[in-house]
Amino acid sequence: MKLRTMLMLANGISIAIILVFLIISYVRMVLSPEVILTLTVITVGAGSLSMLAHFFFTSQILKSVNQMTEETSRIADGNFDVTIREKGPQEIQELAQHFNSMSEKLNRMFSELKRSEEYKTELIANVSHDLRTPVSSIRSFAEALQDGVVTDEKTQRLYLETIERETERLSHLIEELLTLSQLESGTSVYDPEWVHPDVILVETLQQFDRRIQERDIELSVHIDDKLGVIPMMPDQIKRVLTNLIQNAIVFSPDHSTITISLKKRETEAVFFIKDQGSGIPEAEVDRIFDRFYRVEKSRNTKFGGSGLGLAISRQLIELHGGKLGVESSVGEGSEFWFMLPLEIKEE
């Protein structure tokens, strides 16, 4: 039985009972037949008006209930982007509010799940590609050596060097995947030391001396004199700086300038690495910190490594309680920055 039928039937029964008792009362009061008839007509009219009023008010409730039923069916079919009107009695409005809140949360969770599945598919494809390339190279060179295709010692040595290089590349990729997995799972330990950031910067820059000279790139370094020791994990911050400076060198044209600045703010130290490269398209800026994402779509290792460097760097900075970001315009270069708190973050 439908809800409206039940409500109307309950109302009709209650009116009928009232009518029977009123008629009995009229008769027992020894009224004239004309008066009893008049009072009975009035009572029946009042009951009819009550039925109409009951029908009208329940219509609003039933309309909301029916809409909820329809939207619930849509949710059951996998469509979570549903909203119902918040009209009717206060209880119905509150129910509609809770329903819309539930629908919004479900829609957000479903969208995140969908993005996660798409991301997982893309991740598997990228991992497969980056693992398959060095493995194929190692296999082909190893087969050539094993089958005796190469006989002269010089070529054999070159093949072995290639195998060693590809093995190191494969090992580095696996290490980065494990590092990122630990960082994202929250199992990495935050164990800072009080260190002078300028010392860390100088030690990091030393490894790039030859590459900077070969490319004739000018390095401009500015360090705030007020910046003292700050809490950090030196090796991890070196890793971040190495990744950002390496990217700046790779994407900078020859004879250009890379500017590195360390500034002190009220509660944080800020590192800036600015290059004069081609810049990053606006549509790409929000994705460059995603795992395996590369602005250069050919996945040519000339323009970077595995595509995990920025993702790992972001996780390392967030582990310190800081932030990592970038400002870039096409044709005007890019400026990466990250902030580290001047005090040890609370766990």
VEXZAFI-597808 format. One record per atom (N, C-alpha, C): residue in one letter; x negated, y, z negated. Coordinates in pm, whole numbers, plus 50000, padded with zeros to 5 digits. Each point is the difference from the previous one (the first is absolute). Layout:
<recs>
AXYZ ...
</recs>
This chain:
<recs>
M499154988150000 M500855011950000 M499115012550000 K500345009950084 K499225012150009 K500215008749877 L499025008749976 L500045008649881 L501215009250003 R500285005950117 R501155009150010 R501294992749967 T500194987850053 T501214992149972 T500144997349851 M498854996649937 M500044997249857 M500395012549921 L499445011550035 L500315012349928 L501455004250019 M500464999150125 M501385003850027 M500974990349933 L499674987250001 L500874990149935 L500065002349850 A498845003049939 A499975002849857 A500835012349967 N499895010350084 N500785012149978 N501494997450018 G500364992050103 G501414997050024 G500604992049886 I499254990349948 I500514991949889 I500215008749877 S499055008649970 S500145008749883 S501205009350014 I500245005550119 I501155008750022 I501304992149988 A500014987550054 A501214991749992 A500344996849855 I499004997049919 I500234997049859 I500575012349928 I499375011450031 I500505012449937 I501455002650041 L500294997950130 L501355002350051 L501014990949931 V499674987149982 V500924990549933 V500295004549858 F498945003749926 F500215004249862 F500795013049991 L499795009250096 L500765012449999 L501484997550027 I500294991350097 I501414996950031 I500684993649880 I499284990549932 I500564993849879 I500275010649894 S499075009649989 S500175010649902 S501205008750034 Y500145003050133 Y501155008350041 Y501324993149966 V500074986950024 V501244992549975 V500304999649850 R498984997749919 R500214998849856 R500355013449937 M499665010850071 M500375013249949 M501465003550030 V500754990550062 V501435001250031 V500265012850081 L499255001450108 L500205011350089 L500994996350109 S500555009950063 S500954997650109 S499274994250119 P500694992450084 P499354994250119 P499365010550089 E500635011850010 E499445010550086 E498655004849946 V499945001749868 V498735004749940 V498914989450013 I500424987149977 I499014989050014 I499474999450142 L500925001750099 L499584999850141 L499045011550029 T500345011749949 T499145011850023 T498614998149940 L499994995449874 L498714997949934 L499184989050070 T500724989550047 T499304989250071 T499375005150129 V500775008550076 V499465005650125 V498785008749972 I500115008049891 I498875008649964 I498764991649963 T500264989249923 T498894991249958 T499364993250121 V500844995050092 V499474993550121 V499235010150084 G500505012350010 G499295010450076 G498665003249939 A499995000949864 A498735002749931 A499014988650022 G500524987549996 G499134988550025 G499454999950141 S500835004150097 S499545000650140 S498925010550017 L500235011649935 L498975010550007 L498694995149935 S500144992449890 S498824994449935 S499264990450092 M500774992150075 M499384990750095 M499235007550109 L500645010950051 L499345007950104 L498735006549947 A500085005649879 A498835006249940 A498894989649977 H500404988449954 H499054989249976 H499334995850132 F500834999250106 F499464996350131 F499005010450049 F500325012849981 F499125010850046 F498654999749927 F500044999249869 F498765000649922 F499144987450018 T500654988750012 T499224987750021 T499404999550140 S500615007550095 S499465000250136 S498575005450002 Q499735010549920 Q498665005849995 Q499004989949944 I500434992949896 I499104990049940 I499734988850099 L501104995150063 L499854988850092 L499185003950123 K500115012650042 K499225004550116 K498504999349967 S499655004349879 S498594999449960 S499534985549986 V500874991549941 V499654985949984 V499814993350135 N500915003150095 N499894994150134 N498735004650071 Q499665012849980 Q498775005050062 Q498784992949942 M500014998149866 M498904992749936 M499914985850054 T501164993950023 T500014986350055 T499374999650138 E500365010050085 E499445000650135 E498495002349997 E499575009549914 E498565003149994 E499224988449939 T500624993049905 T499344988249943 T499794989350106 S500984998650091 S499864990450110 S498855003950092 R499835013250020 R498885004650083 R498664996949933 I499975001749868 I498774996749926 I499724985050012 A501084992049990 A499834985550013 A499464996250137 D500295008250102 D499524997450136 D498605005650023 G499415006249896 G498635004950012 G499875014850030 N501135007350002 N499965014550024 N500115007249867 F498885005249949 F499985006049867 F500205015250003 D500075005850118 D500175014550011 D501505003349997 V500624998649884 V501445002349987 V500255009949886 T501075007750015 T500415009849899 T501525000649996 I500575001049881 I501455001449987 I500315013549938 R501205004950027 R500425013049950 R500264999349850 E499555010249930 E500185000449855 E501265007949967 K501154994050027 K501295006349976 K500874990949914 G501105006049947 G500904992149918 G499815002649853 P500544991349915 P499855001649856 P498534999949958 Q499745004949880 Q498635001249951 Q499284986650000 E500714989549958 E499374986849996 E499624995350140 I500875002850098 I499704996350139 I498835008050052 Q499935012949965 Q498885008350043 Q498684994849942 E500034996349871 E498804994649938 E499594986950065 L500994991550031 L499714987550068 L499405002550138 A500545010150072 A499485003550133 A498575005149990 Q499725008049895 Q498645005249981 Q499014988649976 H500394990649915 H499134988549974 H499824991550126 F501074998650077 F499924992350123 F499055006750099 N500135013250016 N499125007250093 N498554999549954 S499805000949867 S498644999149946 S499414986250028 M500804989549979 M499554986450028 M499694998350149 S500875005650085 S499804998950144 S498715006950044 E499755011949941 E498785007450034 E498764992349959 K500024994349880 K498854992249953 K499784987650085 L501114993250035 L499884988250085 L499445003650137 N500495011350054 N499525004450132 N498525003349996 R499575006749890 R498595003449987 R499144987549984 M500474990649918 M499264987649981 M499934991950128 F501114999650074 F500004992650126 F499075006450102 S500005013550005 S499115007050093 S498544997449966 E499695000249869 E498634997249957 E499614985650033 L500964990949980 L499734985950032 L499774998250150 K500795007150080 K499854999150145 K498655005650044 R499645011649941 R498695005850033 R498884990749954 S500214993749885 S498994990749949 S499814988150094 E501114994850053 E499924988850093 E499305004250130 E500375012050049 E499355005050121 E498515002249976 Y499715005449880 Y498615002649966 Y499224987049987 K500664989849941 K499344987149984 K499684993950136 T500955001350094 T499774994750135 T498835007150067 E500005013349986 E498905007950057 E498684996649933 L500054998149868 L498794996749925 L499424986850045 I500854989950015 I499554986850043 I499375000850139 A500655007750088 A499475001650136 A498635006749998 N499865010549917 N498735007249994 N498904991449937 V500364992949892 V499024991349936 V499564989150097 S500964994350072 S499684989550096 S499055005250107 H500295012250048 H499145005850104 H498595002549948 D499915006249882 D498695003649948 D499194988049952 L500684989249966 L499284987849964 L499634991950125 R500915000050097 R499764991850120 R498825005250082 T499845013350006 T498945005850083 T498604995449957 P499615001849872 P498664995249962 P499874984850003 V501084993149965 V499954985350003 V499754995050142 S500715005950097 S499824996050140 S498585003050047 S499495011649958 S498655003850040 S498984990249941 I500154996949871 I499084990649935 I500084986350068 R501204995750029 R500184986750061 R499364999250139 S500205010550081 S499484999650136 S498475000150002 F499405008349914 F498545000649995 F499424987249939 A500684994549900 A499534987549940 A500074988550101 E501064999450079 E500134989650102 E498925001350106 A499695012750036 A498965002250101 A498654994949949 L499735002549874 L498744995349943 L500004984849985 Q501134994549960 Q500084985649978 Q499904992150131 D500595005250107 D500014993050128 D498715001950078 G499095008149949 G498745002050069 G500095008950121 V501065008250008 V500155009250113 V498895010449999 V499635004449881 V498945010049985 V498734992749955 T498955002150076 T498754993049970 T498875009249955 D500005012650048 D498895008749960 D500225005149858 E498885001949932 E500035003349858 E500605013749974 K499755009650089 K500515013649979 K501525000350000 T500594993450100 T501474999850009 T500604992349883 Q499354989349959 Q500484992549884 Q500025008849875 R498955007949987 R499925008849884 R501125010550004 L500285005350120 L501095009750015 L501354993649965 Y500184987550044 Y501264993049970 Y500154998049849 L498894996249936 L500054997949855 L500265013049925 E499445010950050 E500255013149938 E501475003950015 T500574996950116 T501425002850022 T500874991749907 I499664987349984 I500754991449908 I499925005349858 E498785004349960 E499835005549865 E500825012849982 R500005008650103 R500745012749992 R501514997549990 E500504990650082 E501434997049997 E500394993149869 T499094992049946 T500264993649871 T500105010449889 E499115009850003 E500055010849902 E501295008050015 R500395002350125 R501255007350025 R501204992349945 L500004986950022 L501084991649949 L500014999849848 S498824998849941 S499905000049854 S500465013249941 H499645011050068 H500405013349952 H501515001650006 L500624995050106 L501455000950014 L500704992249889 I499534988049974 I500604991849894 I499825006749864 E498835005849977 E499755007049874 E500955011949982 E500225007350109 E500915011549993 E501434995549974 L500414989150061 L501344994749976 L500184996049854 L498994993549943 L500074996049859 L500035012249909 T499185010050032 T499975012249920 T501355006950001 L500575001550121 L501305006750012 L501094992249927 S499934986750009 S500984991749932 S499935002049848 Q498805000749946 Q499835002149856 Q500515013849958 L499705010050081 L500435013549967 L501525001250003 E500634994250101 E501455001250013 E500734991449897 S499374989449953 S500644991549900 S499855005649859 G499175010349985 G499815006249869 G499054992649909 T499214990950054 T499084992249917 T498625006549989 S499765010650077 S498705006849993 S499895007849869 V498834999749940 V499785006449870 V499485014250020 Y500575009349926 Y499525013950002 Y499015001849885 D498715000950033 D498945000849900 D499065011550038 P500395012449968 P499235011650047 P498765003149917 E499105007550063 E498825005449933 E499995015050023 W499325007249912 W499875014550018 W498795002550091 V500285005150121 V498965001050103 V500065013850065 H498835005050044 H499945012450078 H500434996750144 P501075005750051 P500464996750135 P499015003850109 D499195010649977 D499045004050103 D498934989350018 V499674992849892 V499024989250011 V500564988750086 I501254996649978 I500664989650079 I500055004150147 L500295012650026 L500075004850138 L498644999150069 V498965004549933 V498654999750059 V499584985650029 E500254990949907 E499644986050020 E500784994050117 T501225004250018 T500824994950111 T499495005350133 L499645012850003 L499575006250126 L498694994350051 Q499164994849912 Q498684995150042 Q500104988950105 Q501054991949992 Q500114989050094 Q500385004550142 F500405012850013 F500425004950130 F498975009150066 D498815001449940 D498995009350052 D499684997250146 R499694987650033 R499584996750137 R501135002350100 R501204996049965 R501135001650092 R500315014750025 I499895008049895 I500265014350015 I498955006450091 Q498754996049984 Q498945005650084 Q500154995550146 E500374987450020 E500184995050137 E501115007450073 R501045003649930 R501145006850061 R499845015149998 D498935004749938 D499765014449986 D501215006849934 I500464993949892 I501135005549926 I499475007949881 E500525011849985 E499595008449887 E500874996849879 L499374998549886 L500714996749877 L499995012249908 S501185005149967 S500125011649913 S500644995649869 V499255001249890 V500464995249869 V500155011849904 H501145000849933 H500265010649903 H500514993649871 I499315002749888 I500354994149872 I500265011149898 D501114999349935 D500365009849897 D499054998849881 D499355011349963 D499054999949890 D500664996749866 K501305002549989 K500714997649875 K500394985449980 L499754991950101 L500424986049995 L498964991849925 G500384994849883 G499114991749920 G500284985350020 V499774992149898 V500254985750010 V501514997349998 I500404990050073 I501414996250002 I500094984749989 P501124994849950 P500134985449986 P500304993450134 M499224989950034 M500224992750125 M499264986749994 M500374991250091 M499234987850022 M499095002950118 P498715002149978 P499105005050104 P500024991850128 D499924987049990 D499964991650120 D501285001450083 Q501135001349931 Q501255001050073 Q500135013650069 I499575010749934 I500065013350062 I498995000950114 K498854993349985 K499054999450112 K500654993250120 R500764989749972 R500674992850109 R500985009150072 V500745008049923 V500965009450061 V499265010450084 L498965005849941 L499225010250072 L499364994250126 T499474987949988 T499384993450115 T501004998550114 N501204995749966 N501024997950102 N500395013250066 L500225010449921 L500445012950055 L498905006750082 I498764999449950 I498895006250074 I499714992250127 Q500074986949992 Q499784991750119 Q501045003050108 N501265001249959 N501065003450096 N499755013850061 A499575009549917 A499735013450050 A498904999850105 I498954991949978 I498904999150097 I500464993250128 V500764989149986 V500454992450118 V500875008550091 F500895007849941 F500955007650082 F499565014350030 S498795003749955 S499485013450029 S499204999850131 P500115010450080 P499165000850120 P498565003349962 D499074997150091 D498605003549976 D499865015249985 H499015004149924 H499685014249978 H501115007549926 S500824992849924 S501065006649924 S499605001049853 T500905004849917 T499725002149858 T501014992349914 I499494993349899 I500854993649899 I499795007549869 T501105004749942 T499935007949878 T500534991949883 I499184999049895 I500394992749879 I499985009749883 S501105000549927 S500125009449888 S500484992749876 L499465004249885 L500464995349870 L500455012249921 K501255000049959 K500535011549928 K500644995649869 K499935009049903 K500634997349871 K501285007949988 R501074993149962 R501255006549969 R500284998449851 E501155003949955 E500285000149856 E499854986149938 T500604990050061 T500004986749939 T499414989350092 E499375004250110 E499544990050096 E498825005050081 A499254990650052 A498935002950096 A500494995750137 V499755008450101 V500514997350134 V498844998950098 F500014989250078 F499004997650104 F500645002850135 F499315007350086 F500485002850135 F498974995250102 I500434993050102 I499134995750111 I500685004450128 K499425009850067 K500615006050119 K499124997950122 D500614995450110 D499254998150124 D500575008950109 Q499335000050115 Q500445007850116 Q500394990750115 G500594988849965 G500394990150101 G501285003750072 S500594990150064 S501205002350081 S501265001649917 G499944996649871 G501175001549915 G500944988150010 I501015000149915 I500974989149994 I501375005350038 P500714993550094 P501355004350035 P500915000249878 E500925009449997 E500875001649883 E500774987349969 A500434992850105 A500784987849980 A499174988949936 E498675001150009 E499134989549948 E499535002649856 V500115012649955 V499405003949872 V500534991749884 D501324997549998 D500594992849888 D499674985149999 R499444994850110 R499764985650009 R498544996049990 I499105009850002 I498584996450008 I499504993049875 F500755000949888 F499584993249878 F500634986149989 D500764995950103 D500564986550000 D498924989950035 R500174987949949 R499034989450029 R499974997050150 F498814999050055 F499744996450139 F500475010550101 Y500505011349953 Y500475010050097 Y498835008150052 R499985001950129 R498945007850065 R500625010050096 V499495012349996 V500465009950097 V499554995950139 E498814994250008 E499474995250128 E500544985950021 K500964998650094 K500794987850012 K499264988250063 S498875002350064 S499334988950068 S499324990649902 R499925004149870 R499344992149896 R498514997750031 N499435009750076 N498594999650031 N499215003349874 T499114991149959 T499255002149876 T499035011850011 K499835005250118 K499185012050015 K500625011649924 F501315000049989 F500715011049936 F500454996549859 G499374990649935 G500364996749863 G499884985249973 G500294996449878 G499864986149960 G501304992450013 S500394993749890 S501154991150002 S501335007349990 G499985012849968 G501265007049978 G500464998849856 L499124995049912 L500354998549859 L499355010749912 G499045007150054 G499215009449920 G500835010549929 L500905006650074 L500805010649940 L501024994449901 A500534988350031 A500964993749907 A499314996749868 I498784994650008 I499244996849879 I499635012849926 S499595010250075 S499625012749938 S501165006049923 R501194999850059 R501175005449932 R500274992549870 Q499904986650006 Q500244992049880 Q498965002949891 L498755001850041 L498945002849903 L500205013549933 I500405010150078 I500255013249943 I501204999749907 E501054992850038 E501174998949914 E499684992349872 L499064990450010 L499554992949881 L499365009649901 H499365010750050 H499395010249916 H501045010149950 G501244998950047 G501025009849964 G499975012250088 G499374999050117 G499925011350091 G500864998450123 K499765008450099 K500754999750125 K499045001450118 L500384994150113 L499225000850123 L500925004550111 G499565009750081 G500835005050107 G499175005450116 V500685005350099 V499335005250118 V500835011350061 E499305009650055 E500625010650079 E499305000150135 S500804999350107 S499384998950131 S500905005950108 S499355005350102 S500705005050118 S499234995450123 V500734996150103 V499364995350122 V499135011050059 G498744996650027 G499075009650059 G499285008649898 E500374999049872 E499405008549898 E499304992149890 G499904987050017 G499324991849900 G500904995949886 S499404993349902 S500744994949885 S499265003449872 E500765001949894 E499425002249868 E500644990449901 F499214990149960 F500464990649898 F499615005649863 W500834997449902 W499735004749864 W500484989649900 F499354999949886 F500514991949890 F499695006949868 M500904997949904 M499905006549870 M499764989549892 L499125003349908 L499734991549884 L500265008149874 P500704994349902 P500245007349875 P498715002349923 L499945011149929 L498825003249921 L499974992749867 E501114993749966 E500074992249877 E500344985650035 I499654990849914 I500304985850025 I501504998049995 K500544993950104 K501454998050004 K500414989849895 E501205001849951 E500544990849900 E500634988250070 E499734988149949 E500554987950059 E501494999049969 
</recs>
